[in-house]
Amino acid sequence: MDINPVNVYSLRTINQIFSIFHLTFSKDYSFSGETHNFWEISYVIKGKCGCTSGDKIYICGEGDVVLHAPNLFHNMWVCGDSECELFTMSFDGTGFENNLSSGTYPSTEQEKYSFMQILDEIPAIFGGYCFDEFTHLTSTSTPDNTGYQIVKNHLELICLSLIRRGKAARLTPSLDADSKCYAKITAFLKENLDKNLTVDDICKGVFESPGKVKKVFLRFTGSGVINHFNDMRCERIIDMLSAGNSVKYIAEKMGFSSPYYLSYFFKRETGMTAREYLKSIAKTEKSE
Protein backbone atom coordinates (compact mmCIF):
# COMPACT_ATOMS: atom_id res chain seq x y z
CA MET A 1 0.00 0.00 0.00
CA ASP A 2 1.45 3.34 -1.07
CA ILE A 3 1.22 6.17 1.43
CA ASN A 4 1.57 9.69 0.14
CA PRO A 5 2.02 12.27 2.91
CA VAL A 6 0.41 15.69 2.73
CA ASN A 7 2.64 18.60 3.64
CA VAL A 8 1.00 20.85 6.25
CA TYR A 9 2.09 24.48 6.28
CA SER A 10 1.80 26.93 9.17
CA LEU A 11 0.44 29.80 7.14
CA ARG A 12 -0.75 31.66 10.23
CA THR A 13 1.18 31.29 13.45
CA ILE A 14 1.68 33.18 16.72
CA ASN A 15 5.33 33.89 17.53
CA GLN A 16 5.08 36.27 20.49
CA ILE A 17 2.76 36.82 23.44
CA PHE A 18 3.17 40.23 25.06
CA SER A 19 0.68 40.22 27.92
CA ILE A 20 -2.08 38.27 29.59
CA PHE A 21 -4.51 39.61 32.13
CA HIS A 22 -7.74 38.48 33.72
CA LEU A 23 -9.50 41.26 35.59
CA THR A 24 -12.86 42.26 37.01
CA PHE A 25 -13.64 45.95 36.55
CA SER A 26 -16.06 47.90 38.74
CA LYS A 27 -19.16 49.53 37.27
CA ASP A 28 -17.48 52.96 37.17
CA TYR A 29 -14.27 51.83 35.50
CA SER A 30 -13.01 53.54 32.34
CA PHE A 31 -9.69 52.93 30.54
CA SER A 32 -8.48 55.99 28.58
CA GLY A 33 -7.01 53.91 25.77
CA GLU A 34 -3.77 52.95 24.05
CA THR A 35 -2.14 52.10 20.73
CA HIS A 36 0.55 49.45 20.19
CA ASN A 37 2.11 47.61 17.25
CA PHE A 38 0.72 44.14 18.03
CA TRP A 39 -2.66 42.44 18.17
CA GLU A 40 -4.95 42.43 21.22
CA ILE A 41 -7.89 40.11 21.87
CA SER A 42 -10.38 40.17 24.76
CA TYR A 43 -13.12 37.81 25.88
CA VAL A 44 -16.01 39.14 27.95
CA ILE A 45 -16.62 36.53 30.65
CA LYS A 46 -19.28 38.45 32.55
CA GLY A 47 -20.99 41.83 32.38
CA LYS A 48 -21.10 44.48 29.70
CA CYS A 49 -18.58 47.00 28.39
CA GLY A 50 -18.13 49.53 25.63
CA CYS A 51 -15.00 49.97 23.56
CA THR A 52 -13.56 51.97 20.72
CA SER A 53 -11.71 50.16 17.95
CA GLY A 54 -10.28 52.71 15.57
CA ASP A 55 -13.18 54.85 14.43
CA LYS A 56 -15.88 52.39 15.55
CA ILE A 57 -17.72 52.01 18.86
CA TYR A 58 -18.90 48.62 20.11
CA ILE A 59 -21.08 47.60 23.05
CA CYS A 60 -19.98 44.14 24.18
CA GLY A 61 -21.74 41.58 26.34
CA GLU A 62 -21.04 38.21 27.90
CA GLY A 63 -19.41 35.80 25.48
CA ASP A 64 -18.25 38.46 23.01
CA VAL A 65 -14.74 38.51 21.54
CA VAL A 66 -13.10 41.90 20.94
CA LEU A 67 -10.17 42.10 18.50
CA HIS A 68 -7.89 45.09 17.87
CA ALA A 69 -5.36 45.16 15.02
CA PRO A 70 -1.86 46.63 15.51
CA ASN A 71 -1.63 50.44 15.66
CA LEU A 72 -5.37 50.81 16.20
CA PHE A 73 -6.41 53.08 19.05
CA HIS A 74 -8.70 51.29 21.51
CA ASN A 75 -10.13 51.78 24.97
CA MET A 76 -12.93 50.39 27.12
CA TRP A 77 -15.42 51.32 29.81
CA VAL A 78 -17.87 49.33 31.90
CA CYS A 79 -21.52 49.71 30.91
CA GLY A 80 -24.51 49.41 33.20
CA ASP A 81 -24.69 48.96 36.96
CA SER A 82 -22.66 45.77 37.35
CA GLU A 83 -18.97 44.87 37.12
CA CYS A 84 -17.35 43.40 34.02
CA GLU A 85 -14.96 40.45 33.94
CA LEU A 86 -12.49 40.39 31.03
CA PHE A 87 -9.72 38.10 29.83
CA THR A 88 -7.24 39.83 27.50
CA MET A 89 -4.11 38.79 25.60
CA SER A 90 -1.82 40.69 23.27
CA PHE A 91 0.24 38.85 20.67
CA ASP A 92 1.93 38.96 17.28
CA GLY A 93 2.76 36.52 14.55
CA THR A 94 2.71 35.90 10.84
CA GLY A 95 -0.15 35.52 8.39
CA PHE A 96 -2.72 37.59 10.29
CA GLU A 97 -2.45 40.90 8.45
CA ASN A 98 -5.27 41.28 5.90
CA ASN A 99 -6.87 38.12 7.27
CA LEU A 100 -7.99 38.97 10.80
CA SER A 101 -10.48 41.82 11.05
CA SER A 102 -10.81 44.16 14.04
CA GLY A 103 -14.18 44.35 15.73
CA THR A 104 -16.47 42.48 18.09
CA TYR A 105 -17.67 38.93 17.45
CA PRO A 106 -20.18 36.75 19.31
CA SER A 107 -18.09 33.72 20.32
CA THR A 108 -18.71 30.16 19.14
CA GLU A 109 -18.67 27.23 21.56
CA GLN A 110 -15.24 26.21 20.24
CA GLU A 111 -13.84 29.70 20.81
CA LYS A 112 -15.24 29.77 24.36
CA TYR A 113 -13.65 26.39 25.02
CA SER A 114 -10.25 27.64 23.78
CA PHE A 115 -10.40 30.75 25.98
CA MET A 116 -11.18 28.58 29.02
CA GLN A 117 -8.31 26.22 28.16
CA ILE A 118 -5.92 29.18 28.02
CA LEU A 119 -7.16 30.40 31.40
CA ASP A 120 -6.60 26.95 32.87
CA GLU A 121 -2.95 27.02 31.74
CA ILE A 122 -2.01 30.35 33.31
CA PRO A 123 -1.37 29.02 36.86
CA ALA A 124 0.97 26.37 35.45
CA ILE A 125 2.91 28.94 33.42
CA PHE A 126 3.35 31.42 36.24
CA GLY A 127 3.48 29.08 39.22
CA GLY A 128 0.12 30.32 40.49
CA TYR A 129 -1.46 33.66 39.75
CA CYS A 130 -3.76 36.11 41.46
CA PHE A 131 -7.19 36.34 39.82
CA ASP A 132 -7.47 40.10 40.07
CA GLU A 133 -3.94 41.26 39.29
CA PHE A 134 -2.19 42.04 36.02
CA THR A 135 -0.01 39.16 34.89
CA HIS A 136 3.30 40.20 33.33
CA LEU A 137 5.10 37.76 31.06
CA THR A 138 8.47 37.65 32.79
CA SER A 139 9.26 33.98 32.26
CA THR A 140 10.72 32.68 28.99
CA SER A 141 9.07 30.03 26.88
CA THR A 142 11.35 27.06 26.25
CA PRO A 143 11.00 24.10 23.88
CA ASP A 144 9.79 21.89 26.75
CA ASN A 145 7.33 24.47 28.13
CA THR A 146 4.06 22.74 27.25
CA GLY A 147 1.95 25.42 28.97
CA TYR A 148 3.01 28.13 26.54
CA GLN A 149 2.57 25.72 23.64
CA ILE A 150 -1.01 24.96 24.71
CA VAL A 151 -1.76 28.69 25.08
CA LYS A 152 -0.24 29.36 21.65
CA ASN A 153 -2.21 26.55 20.01
CA HIS A 154 -5.56 27.59 21.47
CA LEU A 155 -4.98 31.24 20.63
CA GLU A 156 -4.17 30.23 17.05
CA LEU A 157 -7.38 28.17 16.94
CA ILE A 158 -9.37 31.23 18.05
CA CYS A 159 -7.74 33.40 15.40
CA LEU A 160 -8.24 30.79 12.68
CA SER A 161 -11.89 30.50 13.68
CA LEU A 162 -12.36 34.28 13.41
CA ILE A 163 -10.63 34.28 10.02
CA ARG A 164 -12.84 31.48 8.75
CA ARG A 165 -15.99 33.20 9.99
CA GLY A 166 -14.93 36.45 8.33
CA LYS A 167 -15.97 40.07 8.64
CA ALA A 168 -19.65 39.20 8.23
CA ALA A 169 -19.63 37.55 11.68
CA ARG A 170 -18.82 40.82 13.45
CA LEU A 171 -21.41 42.61 15.52
CA THR A 172 -22.75 45.90 14.18
CA PRO A 173 -20.97 48.94 15.66
CA SER A 174 -22.99 51.35 17.77
CA LEU A 175 -24.97 53.73 15.56
CA ASP A 176 -26.08 56.36 18.06
CA ALA A 177 -25.44 60.04 17.29
CA ASP A 178 -22.26 60.31 19.40
CA SER A 179 -20.78 57.15 17.84
CA LYS A 180 -21.40 58.47 14.33
CA CYS A 181 -19.86 61.80 15.29
CA TYR A 182 -16.78 60.07 16.74
CA ALA A 183 -16.33 58.03 13.55
CA LYS A 184 -16.62 61.16 11.41
CA ILE A 185 -14.09 63.10 13.49
CA THR A 186 -11.62 60.21 13.64
CA ALA A 187 -11.78 59.76 9.87
CA PHE A 188 -11.11 63.50 9.40
CA LEU A 189 -8.10 63.36 11.75
CA LYS A 190 -6.68 60.35 9.90
CA GLU A 191 -6.96 62.17 6.57
CA ASN A 192 -5.13 65.22 7.93
CA LEU A 193 -2.18 63.82 9.86
CA ASP A 194 0.13 65.96 7.73
CA LYS A 195 -1.39 69.16 9.09
CA ASN A 196 -1.06 71.03 12.38
CA LEU A 197 -4.79 71.13 13.12
CA THR A 198 -6.48 73.27 15.76
CA VAL A 199 -9.81 72.58 17.44
CA ASP A 200 -11.40 75.18 15.16
CA ASP A 201 -9.98 73.44 12.07
CA ILE A 202 -11.45 70.13 13.23
CA CYS A 203 -14.86 71.59 14.05
CA LYS A 204 -15.08 73.31 10.66
CA GLY A 205 -13.90 70.14 8.90
CA VAL A 206 -16.61 67.95 10.43
CA PHE A 207 -19.31 70.64 10.76
CA GLU A 208 -19.68 70.20 14.52
CA SER A 209 -19.50 72.64 17.43
CA PRO A 210 -16.51 72.71 19.82
CA GLY A 211 -18.84 71.61 22.62
CA LYS A 212 -20.00 68.56 20.67
CA VAL A 213 -16.46 67.53 19.70
CA LYS A 214 -15.27 67.90 23.31
CA LYS A 215 -18.20 65.90 24.67
CA VAL A 216 -17.74 63.04 22.18
CA PHE A 217 -14.00 62.68 22.77
CA LEU A 218 -14.30 62.82 26.54
CA ARG A 219 -16.95 60.11 26.36
CA PHE A 220 -15.08 57.71 24.09
CA THR A 221 -11.39 58.44 24.76
CA GLY A 222 -11.27 60.20 28.11
CA SER A 223 -9.14 62.97 26.61
CA GLY A 224 -9.37 65.95 24.28
CA VAL A 225 -9.45 65.77 20.50
CA ILE A 226 -6.05 67.47 20.11
CA ASN A 227 -4.41 64.99 22.50
CA HIS A 228 -5.89 62.17 20.43
CA PHE A 229 -4.75 63.81 17.18
CA ASN A 230 -1.20 64.24 18.51
CA ASP A 231 -1.11 60.55 19.50
CA MET A 232 -2.17 59.63 15.96
CA ARG A 233 0.57 61.84 14.49
CA CYS A 234 3.19 60.23 16.73
CA GLU A 235 2.08 56.78 15.58
CA ARG A 236 2.49 57.87 11.96
CA ILE A 237 5.95 59.29 12.71
CA ILE A 238 6.96 56.04 14.43
CA ASP A 239 5.78 54.01 11.43
CA MET A 240 7.82 56.21 9.07
CA LEU A 241 10.90 56.06 11.30
CA SER A 242 10.61 52.27 11.53
CA ALA A 243 10.44 52.12 7.71
CA GLY A 244 13.84 53.82 7.53
CA ASN A 245 12.79 57.35 6.57
CA SER A 246 14.94 60.25 7.74
CA VAL A 247 13.72 62.82 10.24
CA LYS A 248 14.08 65.53 7.55
CA TYR A 249 11.91 63.57 5.08
CA ILE A 250 9.24 62.88 7.72
CA ALA A 251 9.16 66.53 8.78
CA GLU A 252 8.47 67.55 5.17
CA LYS A 253 5.76 64.91 4.66
CA MET A 254 4.08 65.56 8.02
CA GLY A 255 3.90 69.33 7.62
CA PHE A 256 6.45 70.33 10.28
CA SER A 257 8.40 73.53 9.67
CA SER A 258 11.73 71.80 10.36
CA PRO A 259 13.28 68.52 11.59
CA TYR A 260 14.02 70.34 14.85
CA TYR A 261 10.33 71.11 15.45
CA LEU A 262 9.35 67.51 14.65
CA SER A 263 11.80 66.27 17.27
CA TYR A 264 10.51 68.87 19.75
CA PHE A 265 6.91 67.77 19.11
CA PHE A 266 7.81 64.07 19.32
CA LYS A 267 9.70 64.51 22.60
CA ARG A 268 6.88 66.56 24.11
CA GLU A 269 4.40 63.80 23.32
CA THR A 270 6.51 60.66 23.92
CA GLY A 271 9.35 61.68 26.25
CA MET A 272 12.11 61.15 23.66
CA THR A 273 13.25 62.82 20.44
CA ALA A 274 12.80 61.13 17.08
CA ARG A 275 16.57 60.47 16.92
CA GLU A 276 16.49 58.92 20.40
CA TYR A 277 13.66 56.69 19.26
CA LEU A 278 15.70 55.57 16.25
CA LYS A 279 18.60 54.68 18.56
CA SER A 280 16.25 52.70 20.83
CA ILE A 281 15.03 50.70 17.80
CA ALA A 282 18.62 49.95 16.74
CA LYS A 283 19.51 48.87 20.29
CA THR A 284 16.50 46.56 20.52
CA GLU A 285 17.24 44.95 17.15
CA LYS A 286 20.90 44.45 18.14
CA SER A 287 19.94 42.77 21.44
CA GLU A 288 17.61 40.42 19.58
C-alpha positions as CSV (number, residue, x, y, z in Angstrom):
1,M,0.0,0.0,0.0
2,D,1.5,3.3,-1.1
3,I,1.2,6.2,1.4
4,N,1.6,9.7,0.1
5,P,2.0,12.3,2.9
6,V,0.4,15.7,2.7
7,N,2.6,18.6,3.6
8,V,1.0,20.8,6.2
9,Y,2.1,24.5,6.3
10,S,1.8,26.9,9.2
11,L,0.4,29.8,7.1
12,R,-0.7,31.7,10.2
13,T,1.2,31.3,13.4
14,I,1.7,33.2,16.7
15,N,5.3,33.9,17.5
16,Q,5.1,36.3,20.5
17,I,2.8,36.8,23.4
18,F,3.2,40.2,25.1
19,S,0.7,40.2,27.9
20,I,-2.1,38.3,29.6
21,F,-4.5,39.6,32.1
22,H,-7.7,38.5,33.7
23,L,-9.5,41.3,35.6
24,T,-12.9,42.3,37.0
25,F,-13.6,45.9,36.6
26,S,-16.1,47.9,38.7
27,K,-19.2,49.5,37.3
28,D,-17.5,53.0,37.2
29,Y,-14.3,51.8,35.5
30,S,-13.0,53.5,32.3
31,F,-9.7,52.9,30.5
32,S,-8.5,56.0,28.6
33,G,-7.0,53.9,25.8
34,E,-3.8,52.9,24.0
35,T,-2.1,52.1,20.7
36,H,0.5,49.4,20.2
37,N,2.1,47.6,17.3
38,F,0.7,44.1,18.0
39,W,-2.7,42.4,18.2
40,E,-5.0,42.4,21.2
41,I,-7.9,40.1,21.9
42,S,-10.4,40.2,24.8
43,Y,-13.1,37.8,25.9
44,V,-16.0,39.1,28.0
45,I,-16.6,36.5,30.6
46,K,-19.3,38.4,32.5
47,G,-21.0,41.8,32.4
48,K,-21.1,44.5,29.7
49,C,-18.6,47.0,28.4
50,G,-18.1,49.5,25.6
51,C,-15.0,50.0,23.6
52,T,-13.6,52.0,20.7
53,S,-11.7,50.2,18.0
54,G,-10.3,52.7,15.6
55,D,-13.2,54.9,14.4
56,K,-15.9,52.4,15.6
57,I,-17.7,52.0,18.9
58,Y,-18.9,48.6,20.1
59,I,-21.1,47.6,23.1
60,C,-20.0,44.1,24.2
61,G,-21.7,41.6,26.3
62,E,-21.0,38.2,27.9
63,G,-19.4,35.8,25.5
64,D,-18.3,38.5,23.0
65,V,-14.7,38.5,21.5
66,V,-13.1,41.9,20.9
67,L,-10.2,42.1,18.5
68,H,-7.9,45.1,17.9
69,A,-5.4,45.2,15.0
70,P,-1.9,46.6,15.5
71,N,-1.6,50.4,15.7
72,L,-5.4,50.8,16.2
73,F,-6.4,53.1,19.1
74,H,-8.7,51.3,21.5
75,N,-10.1,51.8,25.0
76,M,-12.9,50.4,27.1
77,W,-15.4,51.3,29.8
78,V,-17.9,49.3,31.9
79,C,-21.5,49.7,30.9
80,G,-24.5,49.4,33.2
81,D,-24.7,49.0,37.0
82,S,-22.7,45.8,37.4
83,E,-19.0,44.9,37.1
84,C,-17.3,43.4,34.0
85,E,-15.0,40.4,33.9
86,L,-12.5,40.4,31.0
87,F,-9.7,38.1,29.8
88,T,-7.2,39.8,27.5
89,M,-4.1,38.8,25.6
90,S,-1.8,40.7,23.3
91,F,0.2,38.8,20.7
92,D,1.9,39.0,17.3
93,G,2.8,36.5,14.6
94,T,2.7,35.9,10.8
95,G,-0.1,35.5,8.4
96,F,-2.7,37.6,10.3
97,E,-2.5,40.9,8.5
98,N,-5.3,41.3,5.9
99,N,-6.9,38.1,7.3
100,L,-8.0,39.0,10.8
101,S,-10.5,41.8,11.1
102,S,-10.8,44.2,14.0
103,G,-14.2,44.4,15.7
104,T,-16.5,42.5,18.1
105,Y,-17.7,38.9,17.4
106,P,-20.2,36.7,19.3
107,S,-18.1,33.7,20.3
108,T,-18.7,30.2,19.1
109,E,-18.7,27.2,21.6
110,Q,-15.2,26.2,20.2
111,E,-13.8,29.7,20.8
112,K,-15.2,29.8,24.4
113,Y,-13.6,26.4,25.0
114,S,-10.2,27.6,23.8
115,F,-10.4,30.7,26.0
116,M,-11.2,28.6,29.0
117,Q,-8.3,26.2,28.2
118,I,-5.9,29.2,28.0
119,L,-7.2,30.4,31.4
120,D,-6.6,26.9,32.9
121,E,-2.9,27.0,31.7
122,I,-2.0,30.3,33.3
123,P,-1.4,29.0,36.9
124,A,1.0,26.4,35.5
125,I,2.9,28.9,33.4
126,F,3.3,31.4,36.2
127,G,3.5,29.1,39.2
128,G,0.1,30.3,40.5
129,Y,-1.5,33.7,39.8
130,C,-3.8,36.1,41.5
131,F,-7.2,36.3,39.8
132,D,-7.5,40.1,40.1
133,E,-3.9,41.3,39.3
134,F,-2.2,42.0,36.0
135,T,0.0,39.2,34.9
136,H,3.3,40.2,33.3
137,L,5.1,37.8,31.1
138,T,8.5,37.6,32.8
139,S,9.3,34.0,32.3
140,T,10.7,32.7,29.0
141,S,9.1,30.0,26.9
142,T,11.4,27.1,26.3
143,P,11.0,24.1,23.9
144,D,9.8,21.9,26.8
145,N,7.3,24.5,28.1
146,T,4.1,22.7,27.3
147,G,2.0,25.4,29.0
148,Y,3.0,28.1,26.5
149,Q,2.6,25.7,23.6
150,I,-1.0,25.0,24.7
151,V,-1.8,28.7,25.1
152,K,-0.2,29.4,21.6
153,N,-2.2,26.6,20.0
154,H,-5.6,27.6,21.5
155,L,-5.0,31.2,20.6
156,E,-4.2,30.2,17.0
157,L,-7.4,28.2,16.9
158,I,-9.4,31.2,18.0
159,C,-7.7,33.4,15.4
160,L,-8.2,30.8,12.7
161,S,-11.9,30.5,13.7
162,L,-12.4,34.3,13.4
163,I,-10.6,34.3,10.0
164,R,-12.8,31.5,8.7
165,R,-16.0,33.2,10.0
166,G,-14.9,36.5,8.3
167,K,-16.0,40.1,8.6
168,A,-19.6,39.2,8.2
169,A,-19.6,37.6,11.7
170,R,-18.8,40.8,13.4
171,L,-21.4,42.6,15.5
172,T,-22.8,45.9,14.2
173,P,-21.0,48.9,15.7
174,S,-23.0,51.4,17.8
175,L,-25.0,53.7,15.6
176,D,-26.1,56.4,18.1
177,A,-25.4,60.0,17.3
178,D,-22.3,60.3,19.4
179,S,-20.8,57.2,17.8
180,K,-21.4,58.5,14.3
181,C,-19.9,61.8,15.3
182,Y,-16.8,60.1,16.7
183,A,-16.3,58.0,13.6
184,K,-16.6,61.2,11.4
185,I,-14.1,63.1,13.5
186,T,-11.6,60.2,13.6
187,A,-11.8,59.8,9.9
188,F,-11.1,63.5,9.4
189,L,-8.1,63.4,11.7
190,K,-6.7,60.4,9.9
191,E,-7.0,62.2,6.6
192,N,-5.1,65.2,7.9
193,L,-2.2,63.8,9.9
194,D,0.1,66.0,7.7
195,K,-1.4,69.2,9.1
196,N,-1.1,71.0,12.4
197,L,-4.8,71.1,13.1
198,T,-6.5,73.3,15.8
199,V,-9.8,72.6,17.4
200,D,-11.4,75.2,15.2
201,D,-10.0,73.4,12.1
202,I,-11.4,70.1,13.2
203,C,-14.9,71.6,14.1
204,K,-15.1,73.3,10.7
205,G,-13.9,70.1,8.9
206,V,-16.6,68.0,10.4
207,F,-19.3,70.6,10.8
208,E,-19.7,70.2,14.5
209,S,-19.5,72.6,17.4
210,P,-16.5,72.7,19.8
211,G,-18.8,71.6,22.6
212,K,-20.0,68.6,20.7
213,V,-16.5,67.5,19.7
214,K,-15.3,67.9,23.3
215,K,-18.2,65.9,24.7
216,V,-17.7,63.0,22.2
217,F,-14.0,62.7,22.8
218,L,-14.3,62.8,26.5
219,R,-17.0,60.1,26.4
220,F,-15.1,57.7,24.1
221,T,-11.4,58.4,24.8
222,G,-11.3,60.2,28.1
223,S,-9.1,63.0,26.6
224,G,-9.4,65.9,24.3
225,V,-9.4,65.8,20.5
226,I,-6.0,67.5,20.1
227,N,-4.4,65.0,22.5
228,H,-5.9,62.2,20.4
229,F,-4.7,63.8,17.2
230,N,-1.2,64.2,18.5
231,D,-1.1,60.6,19.5
232,M,-2.2,59.6,16.0
233,R,0.6,61.8,14.5
234,C,3.2,60.2,16.7
235,E,2.1,56.8,15.6
236,R,2.5,57.9,12.0
237,I,5.9,59.3,12.7
238,I,7.0,56.0,14.4
239,D,5.8,54.0,11.4
240,M,7.8,56.2,9.1
241,L,10.9,56.1,11.3
242,S,10.6,52.3,11.5
243,A,10.4,52.1,7.7
244,G,13.8,53.8,7.5
245,N,12.8,57.3,6.6
246,S,14.9,60.3,7.7
247,V,13.7,62.8,10.2
248,K,14.1,65.5,7.6
249,Y,11.9,63.6,5.1
250,I,9.2,62.9,7.7
251,A,9.2,66.5,8.8
252,E,8.5,67.6,5.2
253,K,5.8,64.9,4.7
254,M,4.1,65.6,8.0
255,G,3.9,69.3,7.6
256,F,6.4,70.3,10.3
257,S,8.4,73.5,9.7
258,S,11.7,71.8,10.4
259,P,13.3,68.5,11.6
260,Y,14.0,70.3,14.8
261,Y,10.3,71.1,15.4
262,L,9.3,67.5,14.6
263,S,11.8,66.3,17.3
264,Y,10.5,68.9,19.7
265,F,6.9,67.8,19.1
266,F,7.8,64.1,19.3
267,K,9.7,64.5,22.6
268,R,6.9,66.6,24.1
269,E,4.4,63.8,23.3
270,T,6.5,60.7,23.9
271,G,9.4,61.7,26.2
272,M,12.1,61.2,23.7
273,T,13.2,62.8,20.4
274,A,12.8,61.1,17.1
275,R,16.6,60.5,16.9
276,E,16.5,58.9,20.4
277,Y,13.7,56.7,19.3
278,L,15.7,55.6,16.3
279,K,18.6,54.7,18.6
280,S,16.3,52.7,20.8
281,I,15.0,50.7,17.8
282,A,18.6,49.9,16.7
283,K,19.5,48.9,20.3
284,T,16.5,46.6,20.5
285,E,17.2,45.0,17.2
286,K,20.9,44.4,18.1
287,S,19.9,42.8,21.4
288,E,17.6,40.4,19.6
